[in-house]
Each structure stands twice: as C-alpha cells, then as structure tokens.
Amino acid sequence: MPDHFHAVVEGTDDAADLRRFASLFRKRATVACCRPGRRLWQNGYYERVLWPGANVLAVIDYVIDNPVRAGLVEKATDYGFSWSVTFER
C-alpha cells in the first residue's frame, strides 16, 4: 500500500517484544529507504493480537487482499510490493 504497511508477525517465545520489534523495524526501514531528514512513519501504530485458535490464514488473506480492496490492482498477485508464504493460493 502506498500509505501504510501491514505485517503479520509471530513472537516465538515469552521474551518476544512487539514494541521493540516495531521500533527496530521502523528504524531499519527508514535507514534503507529514506534520505536523511525525510520522515517515513507516522507516530504510533495499530496492532491486533491473535489469540490461540484465531484464524491466522484469514488475517493473512485480509492483508494480502488490501491492495485489491483499495482498487490498486484487480488481483492480489498483481501488486508488486506484496510477499507472503501464503501468497500463492
């Protein structure tokens, strides 16, 4: 999406820290993508916690289909900035 970013991430142990992950990801993406002084991210982020038993594949499908719902492409596979291990449905 041209104005926001979706990700489905999984903590693999009790020490997993979403806030630290998000902070490090944002810092590294900014260094990789931006000229000095250019702002990439808005303040804060929205998170959704998936509890055991949640339909994770449905959430991943929602993320993958976001460019279709936004009218950017007709099929999710046409969007050049998507990647997922479940992308090929």
Backbone torsions as a table, in degrees:
resi	resn	phi	psi	omega
1	MET	NA	141.1	-176.2
2	PRO	-72.0	-19.2	-175.7
3	ASP	-123.0	5.5	175.9
4	HIS	-160.7	172.7	-172.1
5	PHE	-133.2	134.1	174.9
6	HIS	-114.8	143.9	173.8
7	ALA	-150.6	145.4	171.3
8	VAL	-114.4	115.1	-178.3
9	VAL	-122.7	153.7	-179.0
10	GLU	-126.9	126.1	171.6
11	GLY	-75.4	134.3	-174.2
12	THR	-100.0	-4.4	176.3
13	ASP	-156.1	177.4	-175.8
14	ASP	-66.7	-17.7	179.8
15	ALA	-88.5	0.3	-179.7
16	ALA	-58.8	137.6	-174.5
17	ASP	-133.3	100.9	-177.4
18	LEU	-62.0	-41.9	-179.7
19	ARG	-61.9	-42.3	178.3
20	ARG	-66.1	-43.0	177.4
21	PHE	-57.8	-49.3	-178.0
22	ALA	-62.0	-41.5	179.4
23	SER	-63.0	-48.2	179.7
24	LEU	-65.0	-40.9	178.8
25	PHE	-60.8	-47.1	-178.3
26	ARG	-63.1	-41.7	179.0
27	LYS	-63.1	-46.7	-177.9
28	ARG	-67.6	-38.8	178.2
29	ALA	-65.8	-38.7	178.5
30	THR	-63.0	-45.6	178.9
31	VAL	-61.5	-40.8	-177.1
32	ALA	-73.2	-29.3	-169.6
33	CYS	-108.6	-19.9	-166.3
34	CYS	-118.0	151.9	168.9
35	ARG	-74.7	152.2	178.5
36	PRO	-54.6	136.1	178.8
37	GLY	86.0	-9.3	179.3
38	ARG	-87.1	133.4	-179.5
39	ARG	-89.9	132.8	-179.2
40	LEU	-106.2	-37.0	-170.6
41	TRP	-112.7	146.8	168.7
42	GLN	-79.8	167.2	176.9
43	ASN	-69.7	138.4	175.3
44	GLY	73.7	-176.8	178.5
45	TYR	-161.6	164.8	177.6
46	TYR	-106.4	133.2	177.2
47	GLU	-123.4	150.4	174.7
48	ARG	-130.5	120.3	-179.7
49	VAL	-89.2	129.8	177.2
50	LEU	-100.6	120.3	-178.4
51	TRP	-87.6	161.4	176.9
52	PRO	-51.4	135.6	-178.5
53	GLY	94.7	-10.2	179.0
54	ALA	-68.5	151.9	178.3
55	ASN	-84.6	86.3	-176.2
56	VAL	-63.0	-39.1	-179.7
57	LEU	-63.2	-34.3	176.6
58	ALA	-65.7	-38.3	177.8
59	VAL	-66.8	-42.9	178.2
60	ILE	-63.1	-41.9	176.4
61	ASP	-60.0	-41.1	178.1
62	TYR	-58.8	-45.8	-179.8
63	VAL	-63.9	-46.6	-178.5
64	ILE	-63.2	-36.4	-178.0
65	ASP	-83.1	-1.3	-177.7
66	ASN	-55.5	-45.5	178.6
67	PRO	-64.1	-28.1	176.3
68	VAL	-69.5	-47.8	179.0
69	ARG	-61.6	-31.5	179.3
70	ALA	-79.7	-5.8	178.5
71	GLY	79.6	16.2	-179.8
72	LEU	-79.7	-30.4	179.8
73	VAL	-145.7	163.3	176.8
74	GLU	-85.9	-33.6	179.0
75	LYS	-125.9	144.0	-178.9
76	ALA	-58.2	-34.4	-178.5
77	THR	-69.8	-12.5	177.2
78	ASP	-82.0	-14.2	-177.8
79	TYR	-80.2	119.2	-171.6
80	GLY	-75.5	-5.5	-176.5
81	PHE	-112.5	17.6	-179.9
82	SER	-102.9	149.2	172.0
83	TRP	-154.7	138.7	176.1
84	SER	-164.6	149.4	174.2
85	VAL	-69.1	-16.3	177.8
86	THR	-103.6	10.9	-173.4
87	PHE	-61.0	-41.2	179.3
88	GLU	-81.3	100.4	-177.1
89	ARG	-93.5	NA	NA
